Amino acid sequence: MNITAIGHSAIGRSWPPGTRTPADDARLQRYLEYSAYAEGWQQGDQKYHAFTLNYARTLLRKTVSYIFSGSVGIAIAADANTNANRAEQQLNAWRDALGLTHFDIALATDALIQGDAAMKITWNHALQQPAVVAVNPASLTVETAPDNPRAVQVVRHLYQATPRQLREQFGIKVDLALDADKPLPTMEEWSTTSLRLFVDGQKVVDMPNPYRLIPYVIIANDPLPDQFWGQSDLVDLIPVCTEINRRMQTFSHILDLSGAPITVLEGVDGTEGIRIGPGARWELPEGARAYLLDLLQGGGADVHLQYMDLLFRVLHDLSETPRTAFGDSGRDLSGAALEVEIQPLVQKVQRKRRQWDAALTQRAQLMIRFMEQYLQMDTTGFGTPISIWPPILPSDGEASVRTTVQRVQNGLLSRRSAMSILGEHDPDAELRQMSAEPLVKGASV
């Protein structure tokens, strides 16, 4: 594909010297091409051709719907600190108030399409709660440790802001003798120790990092072992999706011609006096004949349909998304057989969730830092936040409870962890309530 940069061209031109590399430029071009393909530019440079099936975006959305099949909770282990339960409640409250469940779904879709997605988490002093916003990864560059491509040391974020907006956001006055509402290239440069702000190439802020953590979370989709940035899930799907649309277009033309068939005349030197229309009668020379050209005779249509069926099989194999994921297995299967058939998608979703674990943990750590810094919460002894994912597939609730109870009784799982697994939002409060109530016959606390 050869897609011209639309809407991102200013981003590529405004970076200060030395802050953007040729690899970043190639990454921006990749974002543009994959985003354009997902939007429907799938037949050359013609958007929404006469017949375009956007299977590529549909399959990625299906994957995301399984990754985030429900709200994701956060569990915090702590040593003799009852604030862990309060922190979990606060994280869940912020998740619901900020709409982070839907936000993560949209961000995950972008990550699968472009290969990367990003968000910025800061503290909103006016509302006394975190601000979580999506960030175009094309507007970011990173510096990583020389011996570890995953260890981020510096993040730079370039955007356009007016002097009026800069004054309201940072409390600074940009004395550039310019219109107060004229956008200027603005770059934030964050490390764990400092925040620097550059406006039109001039450094106007140099201060300690108020959070002591870089407030950007970057989700890299299936990055190579020695790379920081990810790669699009469209890499394997584009060739087969393009071929499906070509074959569909060809078959559509054949059906159009079959609906208005071509008349073939044999043994006729000219077409004078031959008129086409309802009720027309022709007088043909001796030995001449006329017939309709049937493009579907001899099983021609079946060849096209069989080839398209093969392409769809390849598409489902490459996307690791069996037809069963769309609710149509094509045959009656037992529960165990259905699980085996959809196992490729389950394994794919588990891989994606492991990538998101790091992002959700990083976001939770920033929010816990806000609790400590702005809500004066004691976070001493807090362990690393852990994501509690909903089941990938519908499950038997009673069987899950029985299994969890057996693990608790066998000493393989704590009661608090069991409650978290079973969806209890406040395990500590529930345990205290159980201790205060009289024992039910046959039960133990």
N, C-alpha and C positions, 0 to 999 in steps of 0.2 A: 504494500500500500504506500501511497505517497500523499499524505494528508498535510495540508498547510496548517500551521499553528493558528488557531482561532481562539481569541480570548486569553491566551497565555503569552503572547508575543512580548508584551511589556515586561513580564517577569524575566525573560531571558536577557533583555537588554539593560536592565537597571542594576545588576549586581556590581558591587564595587570590585575593582581589580583584585585578583588573588583569592576571591571567596567562592568561585565557581569553576569547575574543571570540565574538560571535554566529556568526561564520563557523566557529569550532571546534565550536560546538554543532550547527550544520547538518551538519558533516562527521561527527560522531558518529552522528547520526540516519541519515545515508546508509549508514554502515557497518552499522548494525543492520538496515536494510531489505534491503540486498543480501545480507548474511550469512543472514538469515532466508529469503530467496528461494532461495538456493543450498542451504539445508538442507531444502527441500521445501514451504515455505509459498507455494504457487503458485496456489492457488485461493481468493481472498479471504483470510480468516484461518483457513481449515481446513488444518491440516497433514496431509499424506499423505491426501488425499481418496481416495474409492473407486478412482480411477484417475488417478495422477499420474506422468508420465514426466519425470524430472529431466534433460532434455537440456541445460539450461543448465550445470550443474556438470560433466556429462560432456564437453562441448565444451571447457570451460576446462582440465580435466585433460588432455585430449588435447593442447592447445596446450603445456602445461607439459612433457609427456613429450617433445615435440619440442625445446623450448628446452633442457632439460637431458637430452639424449639420452645423456650419459655424464659422467664427471668432468671438471671444468674445471681446467686447469692454469694456472700463473702463470709468466711469463717476466720476468726482470729484466735490463735492459741496464746495464752498468757500465763505467766508464773505468778500466782497469788495476787492477781490484779483483777478486781471485779469490773473494771472499766472496759474490759474486752467485750463483754456483752453489750454494754452501752454503745461502744464504738460500732459493733456490728449493726445495731439498730439504726444508728445515725447514717451509716453507709447505705443501708437499704432505704431509709427515708429519702436521702439525697438521690438515690437511683430513681425512685418513683417520682420525686418532685421535678427532677431535671429531664425525665423521659429518656433515661439512658438505655433502656431496653430497645426502644425503637431506634435510637441514635446508633447503637452498636450494629444493628441490622444493616442500616444504610452504610455505615463505615465498612462493614465486612464485604458488602457488595462491591464497593469501590476497590477494596484490597484485592479481591479476586479478579476484577477487570483490569486494573492498572498494574497490579503487582505490589502496590504499597498504599497505605492510608495513614493518616496522622490526626492527632487531636492535641489540644492545648488545654491544660487544667490550671486555672489561677483562682485567686480568692476575690469574690465580689464583696467589697466592704459595704456597699449600700444595702445589699440584700442579706448580708451575713451568711453567705453560702458559697460553695464553689461555682465557678463558671467553666463549663465544659463545651468547647467548640471544635468543630471539624476544621482541619487545616489542609489546604491543597499541598500534597507532598512535592509538587513541582516548585513550590515557594520555599522549600527547605533545602539546606545543605548541612552535612554533618562532618565532624572530625572525629575519628575513632583512634583508639590506642594503637601504636605501631605494631604491637604484638598480639592484638586482639581486635578483629574487625567488628565485634559485637559490643565492645565497650565504648559508649559514646562519651566524648570529652567536651565537645562544643556543638551547639545547634544554632544555626543562623536562619532567621525567618524574614523574608522580604515581602513587603506589601505596600500599598499606597495609602497615605493618610494626609489629611489637611492640617495646616498649623492649628486650626481651631480644635480638631480632634486630638492632636498631640497635647495641647494645653489641658484639655479636659481629662485625658487618660493619664498623662505623666506629670502634669502640673508644671510643664516647661513652656517657655515662650521661644518660638523659632523666629529669630530676627533675620529674615532673609529678604525683607522688602518685597514680599510676594502677597498675592491675594490670600486671605485667611481661609478661603474655601477651595483653593487650588491644590489637588493631590500632589504629594511629593513622595519619591521613593524612600521608604523607611525600612530599616533593617534592625531587628533585635538579635543580639548575640549573647547566648546564655551558656554558662558553664556552671558547675556545682558551686562555685565561689563568687561569680560575678555576673552582672547584667550590664551590657553596654548597648546604647541606642545610637544609631547613625541615621541622620536625616539629610538626604541629598548629598551623601558622601561625607558629611561632617559629624564628628562624634559629639553628641549633646548630653549624654548620660553615661556615667561610669560609676556604678555603685555595687555593693555586695548583693549577692543573690538573696532575696528575702525568704525564700523557701528552703535554701540549702539543697535543693534537688532541681534538676532541669525539668521545667514544667511541660515538656513535650513527650508524648507517647507515640512512637512510630511502629506501625504494624507491618512487618515485612512478610509477604506471602511466599512461602517455600523458598527462602533464600539459599543460595549455594553455600557450602560450608565455609568458604573463605570470603564471602561477600556480606555486606550489611543490608543492601536493598534487595527486595524480593523480585519475583517474576510472575507474570500474569498466568492465570489458568486458561486463558484463551490461546496460549502458544500451541497446544496440541489440537484445539478445536477448530481453529480458523480454516485450515485446508479442507476438512470434511464438511464443515458448514457451508463454505463457499461452493463446494462441488454439489451439495444437496440443492442449493438455490439455483445453480446452473441447470441441473437435471430437471428440477421442477419447472423452470422457465421453458426448457425445451419441450417437456411433456405438455405444458399449457398451450404452447403454439400448435402442437400436433392435434390437440383436442379442438382448438379453434378452427383449424383447417378441416377437421372431420365434420364439424358442424356446418361448414360452408364448403362442401367438397369441390375439388378441381375437376373440370370436365376435360377429358382427353379425346381429341379427334384424330383418327388415323385414316390415311388415304385421301386427305383433303389438301388441295394446293393453297387455298386462301380461305378467309373467313367472311367474305362479302356475302351479305344476305343472311348471315347467321346472327340472330339477336337472342340475347339471354334475358329471360323473364318468365313469370308465371304464364303457362299456357302456350309458350312459344313452340312452334313446330318447325323442324328443319327438313330440308330435302337434300340428302347426301348423295354424292356420285356412287355409281355401282362399285361395290367392293370396299367402300368406306364404312367405318363404324365409329360410334361414339360411346363412351362409358365414363363412369365416375371413378376417380382415383381414391381408393380406400387405403388410407395410411395405417389403419389398424388391423388390416388383414394379415393372416399368417402369424398371428401371435406377436406382432410388433409391440403392442402396448404392454404385454406381459414382460418382455425383455426390460423395458424401462422400469416397470414396477418392481421387478426382482432386483434390479441394480439399486433402486432407491431404498428398498428394504435392507440390502446389504450395507448401504451407507449409514442408515439409521442404527444398525447393529454396531457398526464401527464407532459411531458417535456415542452411543451409550457405553461402550467398552472404554473409550478414551476418557470420557467424563466420569467414569466410575459411578454412574447413576443409572441403575437398571430401570427398565420400564415399570417395574413394580413400585418404584418411588412415586410414580404418578397415579397409583391406585389401579393399575391395569396389568396383571401378570399374564393375561391371555389364557389362563387355565386355572383349574381348581387346585389349590395347594394347601397342605396342612400348615399349621403354625410354624413348625420346625423348618419345613421346606421354604416358607416365605422368609424366615430369618436368614437361611443360608443364601437365598437369592439376593437379598438386599445387603448382605455382608460387605461387599465392596464399598458401598456408600457409607456404611457404619465406620469402616476403617478410615475412609477419607475424612469423615467428620471428626473422628478422634484425632487425626493429625492436625486438622485446622484448630481444634479446641486447644491443643497443646501450644500452638503458636499464640493463641489469644490469652492463655493463662498468664504469660509474661506481661502482656499489655494490661490486663485487668488488675494484676498484682501491682504493677507500677502506678496505675491510677489510684488504687486503694491506698498505697503508701503515701502518695501526695495528699490525699484527703485526710489521712490520719495525721499527717504533719500539720494540716490546717486545724484539726481538732486540738492539737497540742498548742499551736501558736496563737490561735484566735479564739478558741473556746475554753482555753486553760484546762484541758483534760490531761490527766496523768497517763501517759502511754508507756511507762516503764515496764519492761518485761514483755512487751508485745512481740509475738513471733511474726513470721512472714504471712501476710494474708493469703488465704487459699480460696480459689474459686469453687463454688458448689454448683455444678451444672445439672440441668434437668435431664431426664432420660432422653436418649436419642429417638427411641421408638416407643410407642405405647406399651405399657407394661401392666402386669397383673398386680394391683396394689396390695392385695392380701398376701400374695406370695412374697413380695418385697418386705412386708412387715414381718412375716414369719422368718425369713432369712436373717433379717437384721436382729430380731429378738434372739435367735439361736447364736449369733456371733457375740451378743452381749452376755448371754448365759455361759458361753464357753470361754469368756474372758478375752475375746479377740477384738472387742470394740467397747469403748466407753459409752455410757448412757447419753452423755451430752452429744457425742459425735453421732450416735444413732438418731437422736432427735433432729439434728441438722440434716442428716441424709434423708430423713423422712419428711422434711419440709417444714419443721418447726422453726419459726422466726426468732423465738426467744427461749432457747433451751434452758438457760439459767433460771429465768423466772418460772418456767414450768416445773423444774426440779424443786425449787423452793416451795411452790404451791403443793406439789406432791408430798413434800416432807411435812407440811402443815396439816394436811388432811389425814383423817384416820385411815389406816390400812384396810384395803378391801381383801376379803377372805381369799387366800390363795395368791395374793400379790406380794411383792417385796420391793423395797425402795433401795 
